[in-house]
C-alpha cells in the first residue's frame, strides 16, 4: 500500500473531477490518499477526518502555516498547472517525496503528463519506472525571535521552488534594501523590490524583471532588482552556498512574498535571509527532459 498526496487546483472543475476519479481509483487499488483540508471536498477524500493538516517547514501553528505537517508520502500528484507544483513544494517539498505534475494549466512548464495519461503515469511512479529531476529549493527565514519585532515575534522559515520577493507596499516610494553576502555588506538597492530566486525561478518573476535564464538543474542563487532607481541594475548570480541577507532600510516598510504568496509585512530594520536548502524538490520525469527543448516549446521559440 502506498500513501499518495493529491494537490488540486481549486478553480478548475476539470481538475477537481479528475482528482475525484483518481482518488476512487487509488483507494480501489488498496492505496491511501491524502489531501490538504482545502482540497478534500474536491478530491472526495475517502477519510475526510484524517490528519490532513498541510504544514510546511518548521513553523506549524503560525497563521501562514496552520497545520502540523503532511504525513509521510510515497508520492505527490498535482492536478493543475505550475502553481499547483509550487503549492506541493510548499507542503511537502523537503520531504523527498517525488512530485508528479498532471497539466490542467496553460503554461505547464513544470508539469510532466497530460490528464489522459494520469493513471498510467501514477502506475509507473509506484512501480519505480520513472526518472527524477532534482531542483534546488530556496530556504527563506524572516521575523525576529523576540516579541514586538516587525516579524511578529517568531522566527519563521519557508521553502520556495521559484523565489522570495521583498517589495514596496505602495507605488509612491522607492524601497531601500541593504544587501549582505555571507555576512559582509554588499550594497544598498533603491528599487521597487528585490527577487531572490532559484534557477527554476529564473524563468518566472525574475525573467519578467530582466533577469537571465538559468538551467533549472543548476545550483545557484539569483538576485534580481525590480525597476532599480540606481546605476547598478543588473541581476547577480552567486554560488549556491552563499547566504543572502536583505534588510529593509525604508521607514515605510515592505512586504515579503514566497512563490507568489504574500507572507509577511516587514518593518524598518527587518531582515530576510535566503540560502539554498540542503534538500531538493524531486520532480518526476519520463524519459530525458531537455531544458532547451522545454524552453523552446513553452516560450514559442520554435517558430523563430
C-alpha positions in Angstrom: 0.0 0.0 0.0 1.2 3.5 -0.9 0.3 6.8 0.5 -0.4 9.3 -2.3 -0.9 13.0 -1.9 -3.3 14.8 -4.2 -2.9 18.6 -4.7 -5.8 20.1 -6.7 -6.2 23.4 -8.5 -9.4 24.6 -6.8 -10.5 26.9 -9.6 -10.5 24.3 -12.3 -13.6 22.0 -12.2 -11.9 19.5 -14.6 -9.0 19.1 -12.2 -11.4 18.5 -9.3 -13.3 15.9 -11.4 -10.0 14.2 -12.2 -9.0 14.2 -8.6 -12.2 12.5 -7.5 -11.7 9.9 -10.2 -8.1 9.3 -9.2 -8.9 9.2 -5.5 -11.5 6.5 -6.0 -9.2 4.5 -8.3 -6.3 4.6 -5.9 -8.4 3.5 -2.9 -9.9 0.6 -5.0 -6.2 -0.4 -5.7 -5.6 -0.5 -1.9 -3.7 2.7 -1.6 -4.3 5.6 0.9 -5.0 9.1 -0.4 -4.0 12.3 1.5 -5.2 15.8 0.6 -4.8 19.1 2.3 -8.1 20.2 4.0 -9.0 22.8 1.4 -8.7 20.1 -1.3 -10.5 17.3 0.5 -14.0 18.1 -0.9 -12.7 18.4 -4.4 -10.9 15.1 -4.2 -13.6 13.3 -2.3 -11.1 12.3 0.3 -12.2 8.8 1.5 -11.3 9.8 5.1 -12.0 13.5 5.4 -11.5 13.3 9.2 -8.0 12.0 8.8 -4.9 14.1 9.6 -4.8 16.4 6.6 -3.2 19.5 8.1 -0.9 20.8 5.4 2.0 22.5 7.3 5.5 23.2 5.8 8.9 23.7 7.1 9.4 24.0 10.8 6.6 26.6 11.6 3.5 24.6 12.4 0.8 26.6 14.1 1.5 30.1 12.6 -1.2 32.0 10.7 0.6 31.4 7.3 1.2 27.8 8.2 -1.8 26.5 10.3 -1.1 22.8 10.0 1.2 20.3 11.7 2.7 18.7 8.6 1.7 16.2 5.9 2.1 12.5 6.6 4.9 10.6 5.1 4.0 10.3 1.5 5.3 7.9 -1.2 4.4 10.3 -4.0 2.5 13.5 -4.6 0.3 14.1 -7.7 -0.7 17.7 -8.6 -3.6 18.4 -10.8 -3.4 21.9 -12.2 -0.6 24.0 -13.6 2.8 25.2 -12.4 1.2 26.9 -9.4 0.0 23.5 -8.2 3.6 22.3 -8.3 4.6 25.3 -6.2 1.9 24.5 -3.7 3.0 20.9 -3.5 6.6 22.1 -2.8 5.3 24.4 -0.1 3.5 21.4 1.6 6.0 18.6 1.1 9.0 19.8 -0.9 11.7 19.0 1.6 10.3 15.6 2.5 11.9 13.9 -0.6 8.5 12.6 -1.9 8.5 12.5 -5.7 6.1 15.1 -7.3 4.2 14.2 -10.5 2.5 17.1 -12.3 -0.6 16.5 -14.3 -1.2 19.5 -16.5 -4.5 21.3 -16.3 -2.9 24.7 -16.7 -1.9 26.8 -19.7 1.9 27.1 -19.4 2.7 23.7 -17.9 6.4 24.5 -17.6 6.9 22.1 -14.6 4.1 19.6 -15.2 5.0 16.3 -16.8 1.9 14.5 -18.2 -1.4 15.2 -19.8 -4.7 14.4 -17.9 -5.5 11.3 -20.0 -2.1 9.8 -19.0 -2.5 10.3 -15.3 -3.4 6.7 -14.3 -0.6 5.1 -16.3 1.9 7.7 -15.0 0.9 7.0 -11.4 1.3 3.3 -12.0 4.8 3.9 -13.4 5.7 6.1 -10.4 4.5 3.4 -7.9 6.5 0.8 -9.9 9.6 2.9 -9.9 9.6 3.2 -13.6 10.5 6.9 -13.8 13.3 9.4 -13.6 13.8 12.1 -11.0 14.9 15.7 -11.7 16.2 17.4 -8.6 15.5 21.1 -8.3 17.3 23.4 -5.8 15.0 24.9 -3.1 15.4 28.3 -1.5 15.3 28.5 2.3 13.7 31.8 3.4 13.9 32.9 7.0 12.3 36.0 8.4 10.9 37.5 11.6 12.6 38.0 14.9 13.0 35.8 18.0 11.7 38.4 20.4 8.1 39.7 20.8 7.4 43.2 19.4 9.8 42.9 16.5 8.5 43.6 13.0 8.5 40.0 12.1 5.7 39.2 14.6 7.9 37.9 17.5 8.8 34.5 16.0 11.5 33.4 13.6 9.8 31.7 10.6 11.1 29.5 7.8 9.7 28.7 4.4 11.0 26.9 1.3 10.5 28.1 -2.3 10.9 26.5 -5.6 10.8 29.8 -7.5 11.6 32.8 -5.5 11.2 35.1 -2.5 10.4 38.7 -3.2 10.8 41.8 -0.9 8.9 44.7 -2.5 7.4 48.1 -1.6 3.9 48.3 -0.1 2.7 51.1 -2.4 3.8 52.7 -5.6 4.5 56.1 -4.0 8.1 55.4 -2.9 11.3 53.6 -3.8 12.3 50.9 -1.4 15.8 50.9 0.1 17.2 47.5 0.8 20.6 46.7 2.3 22.1 43.5 0.9 24.8 41.4 2.6 26.6 38.4 1.2 27.9 35.8 3.7 27.7 38.3 6.5 29.6 41.0 4.5 27.7 44.2 3.5 27.5 44.4 -0.3 25.4 47.5 -1.3 22.1 49.3 -0.8 19.5 49.0 -3.5 16.9 51.6 -4.3 14.2 49.8 -6.3 10.6 48.7 -6.3 11.8 45.4 -4.9 14.4 42.6 -5.0 13.8 39.0 -6.2 15.9 36.2 -4.7 15.3 33.1 -6.9 16.4 29.6 -7.7 17.5 28.5 -11.2 13.9 27.1 -11.6 12.6 30.6 -10.7 14.8 32.3 -13.3 12.1 31.8 -15.9 9.4 33.2 -13.6 9.2 36.7 -12.0 12.9 37.3 -12.3 12.7 36.8 -16.1 10.0 39.4 -16.4 12.2 41.8 -14.4 15.0 41.3 -16.9 16.9 38.5 -15.2 18.8 35.8 -17.1 17.6 32.2 -17.8 19.5 29.6 -15.8 19.3 25.8 -16.4 16.9 24.6 -13.7 19.2 21.7 -12.6 22.0 24.2 -11.8 22.7 25.2 -8.2 23.0 28.9 -7.7 21.2 31.9 -6.2 19.9 34.7 -8.4 19.4 38.3 -7.1 17.3 40.5 -9.5 16.2 44.1 -8.8 12.8 45.2 -9.8 12.8 48.6 -11.5 16.0 49.8 -9.8 16.5 53.5 -9.2 20.2 53.3 -9.5 23.1 52.8 -12.0 23.7 49.1 -10.9 20.6 47.5 -12.4 21.9 44.0 -13.3 20.9 40.6 -11.9 23.6 38.9 -9.9 24.3 35.1 -9.9 26.1 33.9 -6.8 27.2 30.5 -5.6 24.7 28.1 -4.1 26.5 28.0 -0.7 26.1 31.8 -0.3 23.8 33.4 2.2 21.8 36.5 1.0 20.5 38.9 3.7 18.1 41.7 2.8 17.4 44.4 5.4 14.6 46.9 5.0 16.0 50.4 5.4 12.9 52.3 4.4 10.8 53.7 7.2 7.6 52.8 5.3 8.4 49.1 5.3 7.9 46.3 2.7 6.1 43.0 2.1 7.6 39.5 1.7 6.1 37.0 -0.8 7.3 33.5 -1.3 6.3 31.7 -4.5 3.6 34.2 -5.2 2.1 34.1 -1.7 2.2 37.1 0.5 3.6 36.0 3.9 4.6 39.0 6.0 4.7 42.7 6.5 8.2 43.9 7.1 9.1 47.0 9.1 12.2 49.1 9.1 15.3 47.1 10.0 13.5 43.7 9.5 15.6 41.3 7.5 15.0 38.3 5.2 17.8 35.7 4.9 17.9 33.3 1.9 20.1 30.3 1.2 20.0 27.1 -0.7 18.1 24.3 1.1 20.1 21.2 1.7 17.3 19.1 0.3 16.0 19.5 -3.2 12.5 19.1 -4.6 12.2 15.9 -6.6 10.1 16.1 -9.8 9.0 13.0 -11.7 10.2 12.7 -15.3 9.6 10.1 -18.0 12.5 10.0 -20.4 15.0 12.7 -20.9 13.8 16.2 -20.1 16.0 18.6 -22.1 15.8 22.1 -20.8 16.4 23.9 -24.0 13.6 21.9 -25.8 11.2 22.8 -23.0 12.3 26.4 -23.2 11.7 26.5 -27.0 8.3 24.9 -26.6 6.9 26.9 -23.7 8.2 30.3 -25.0 7.3 29.8 -28.7 10.9 29.8 -29.9 10.3 27.0 -32.4 8.6 29.5 -34.7 11.6 31.8 -35.0 
